[in-house]
């Protein structure tokens, strides 16, 4: 092992005028000492550091509810970052990677997750929050109980979800700490068409198709990031396979509704791909949720009909 040289200062002792060796208080170690400093130069420098440090500690991340929300989301991101490596930013655009049709990603180990799920060995980050919604459980309307006995018609018996119960998680997040990740502009095929502002995800609520081993297909919306990582764009948008993890290399999490519709086990193998909304047939995934494109269009259609009737005009029939 190579020996390390501590970062030091040579400072003139005010008592006897001799040079003394002082360790730099903030590290890290470097292969050579800093230039010679006199006591006259050293004291103002040290005073400035003390004042700056004190000012930093005087600041609190809890000045407002908005600051607290950002701080809490940062803690969640830090927990995820502890189990994933740094992302490599591509130098060329992959926006045309799929052409006009997204390919199936086949043979993907698939696990079940749900809104309100607690953290565990195989689920290191709880699901009371999502990567895009700090209060996901509240936004959804409650605990999405995965127990089949507590469900009917693909939703919990106790309440009607306020978000689409057909949801998935994929191991990439295009935003972090309020900013858009630089690689997202190059790797997300629909980025240019859907980007609105810095820090707003273009992946959230995107539709995907999931196919089981006998060819039955369900449709769901991308509502969280995982399993285990949020940086693997090479798999989500490219040709790589999922990275090894505690769930046998799982690359897709699906909700209890998707599980029930496709008849999946707690750990199964499926195929999945991105789909455009115009490709999706009506089904149990089109019934619930403020974030559900089907529901949103239906509400807009109803509003236009009401407005047209109030003005004495014939309603306009909307089609997708």
N, C-alpha and C positions, 0 to 999 in steps of 0.2 A: 504494500500500500504506500502511495506517495505521501511524503510528509507535507503538512500544510503550514504555510507561513501566515501568522495572524496579522490582520491589518493593524498597524501601530502608528503612533505619533511619537516623534522625538521632540520633547518640550523642555525648555529651560526651567529648571527648578528655581522658584523665586527666593529660596532660602540660601542656597550655596552656589547657585550659578551653574551647577552640573546638569548635563543632559540626562534626562530620565526617559524610560521606555513606557509608553502608555498604550493600552489596548483600545482600539476604536470601539465605541459602545454599540454600534449598530451593525457591524459585520456587513456582508459575509467576508470570509477570508479571501485574500488576493495574493498573487505570487510575488508582489513586491510592496515595500512600505510606501506610505504616502509621502509627499515632499515635506521638507522641514518646516515646522510651524513654530513661531515664537509665542510666548505667553500673551503678548499684546494682541496678536491675531487670533489666538485660540479662544480667549474669553468671550469676545463678541459673538464668535461663531457658535460656541456652546450655548450662550444665552438665547440666540435666535432659535436653536433647535428646541430648547426647553419651552419657549413661548409658543412655537408652532405646535409642539406636541400637546401642550395644555389646551390650545384652541381646538385642536382636533377632538380631544376627549370631551370638551365642553359641548360639542355638537351631539344631538340625539337623533336617531332615526325615527322617533315617534312624535315629531312635531305636529303631525296631522294624520288622519286616517289614511290619506293617500300615501304618505311616507311610510306608514306602517305596512300597507299592502305591498309596496315595492320591496320593503325590507324582508317581509315574510316570503315573497316570491324568490328573492335572492337567496335566502336560506335553503329553499327547496332546490334551486338550481345548483347551489354549492354541494348539496348532498348527492345529486346525480353526477356532478363533475368528479366527485371522489371515486366513482367506479367506472369512469370512461376516460379515454385518452383525449388529447387535443385533436381537433379536426384539421385536416389538410385542405387548404383552399385551392380549388382548381384554377388553372390559368386560362382555360378555354371554355366556351359556352357549351352546355349540354341541352339547351332548350329545345333542340330538334331531335332529341334522342329517340322519341317514340313515334315520330311522324304523326299521322292522323289517328293512330290506334295504339292504345297502351297494351303491352304484352302481359300475359299471365306470368306471375312468379310462382313456380310450381314446387310442390313438396316442402312447404314451409311448416315447421313445427309451430303449432298454434295453442295458446293457453287462454284461460278465461280470467277476466278481471271485471270489476264492477265499481260503480260509484259508491263511495263510502267504505271501501275495503281498507282494513287496517294494514299497517306495515308488518312484514314477516320476513323470514329468511329468504324466501323466493320472491318477495315483493318488498324491496328495501325502502321504497318511498310510498307512503300511504296515498289513497285515492279519494280523500276528502277534498283535496284540491287536485286540479289538473295542471299541466304545463301552461295552459292558457287561461285558466279560471281559478282564482284563489279560493272561491266559495262554490266549487263545483257541486257539492252535495245540495246546497241551498238552491242553486240554479236549476238543478235537475228535479228538485222537489222532494228529495228524501233519499233513503237508503235503498239502492237497487238490489234487493235481497236475491241472491242467486239460488236459494233453496227452491227446487221445483214445486214443492208443496205450498210455497208462498207466492206463486205466480199463476197467472191465467192470461191467455191470449197474448203472450210474450211481454207482459208488463207486470209489475208488482200488484198484488191484490189490494194493498192498503191505500194506494193513491195512483192518480194518473200523472205520468211524468210530464214535466214542463219542457223537457228536451227529448230528442229522438232516442228511444231505448235501444235502437240498433246503432251501436257505436263501436269503434276500434281504436287501438293505439298502434302506432308505428314508430320505430326508433330514430326519429329525426324531429328536431324543432328548428324552425326557420328564424326564430327570434330569441334573444337572450338579453336580460336586464334592460328591457325597453328599447333595444335596437335590433335591426334586421341583420342577420348574419351575412357577411360578405359573399360567401359561396352560394347563397340561395339565389342570387340573381343569375348565376350561371347554370345551376343544376335543376331548378324547378321549371318544368316545361311551360306551365301556365303563369309564370311570375309576371311577365310584362302585361298580360291581359287583366290581371286581378289585383296588382299592387295598388294600394291606396296611400299609405303613409308609412314612414319609418316606425318600426316596432310593432306594426299590426300584421299578424300572421296571414299568409295566403294559403296555408295548409289546413288551418282549422275548419272543420265541417266539410272538407272535401269528400266526395263520394267514392267509395270503393266497392268492388264486387268480391265476394268470398264464395269459393266453390268447394264442396265436400268431395269425398272419394267416389261418390256415385254420380257426380255431375250436377247436383242441386245447387242453385246459386241464391245467395242472400245479398242484400245491399245495405250498406251502413255508412255512417259518417265518421270521419277522422276527428276524434274528440280529445285525445291525449297522446303523449309521447312515451314510447317504451316498446317492448320490455327492456329494462336495464340501462338503456343508453338513449341519447338524443342527438347523436352526431353522425349516424351512419347513412349519409346521403348516397354513398356508393352502392348500397343495397336498395334503399327506398326508391331512388331514381335511376340507378344504374344496373349493372349486371353482377355485382358481388352477391355472395350468399351471406346470410346473417352470421354475426360473430359468435363464437362459443360463449355460453353463459350458464348460469345455474339451472336453467330449464331446458337443457339439451339443445342449446342453440336456437331457442324460440325466436321467431322474427315477427310475430303477430299476436296481439292480444285482442280478443273479441268479447263482447258483452254477453250476459246471460240470454238476451233475446236472440242474438245470432246463434248461440249454442243450441238453444231449443229449436229454432227453425231448421237448422242443418243437422240436428241430432248428433252433436259433437260430444266427445268425452272431455274430461277436465284437461287433458293434454292430448292433442290430436294432430293430424297433418291435413293442411288445406292448400289451395291455390288462391291467389288474390291478384287484383289489378285495379288501377284507377279507371274510373268511368266518367263520361260526361253525363250531366243530368238528363239530357234528352234521350239517353240510351236506357234509362231505368224504367221498368214497368211499375205500375201501382202494386202495392202489396202491404204487408203489415208494417213495413218500414216507412210508409207514407202517411201514417195516421196521426202521430203525436210529435209535439216539440216546437217551441218557438224558433229553434235553429233549423228546423226541417224545411227544405226548399219546397216540398209539396204543400206543407201547411201554409207557408208564406205566400205562395202563389194563390192558394185557395182563398186566403183572407183578402188579398188584393182584388181578386175577382169579385168577391162578395161586396167589397167596398165600392167598386166601380158600378156594380149593379144597383146598389142602394142610391148612389149619386145620380145615376142615369134615371132611375125611377122618380127621384125627387125633382128632377128637372123636366119630367114629362117626356123623356126620350126612351127609345127602345134600348135594352141592355146589349152590350157588346159581348160576344162569346169569345173567351180567351182560350187559346190552345198553346201547348208547349212547343 
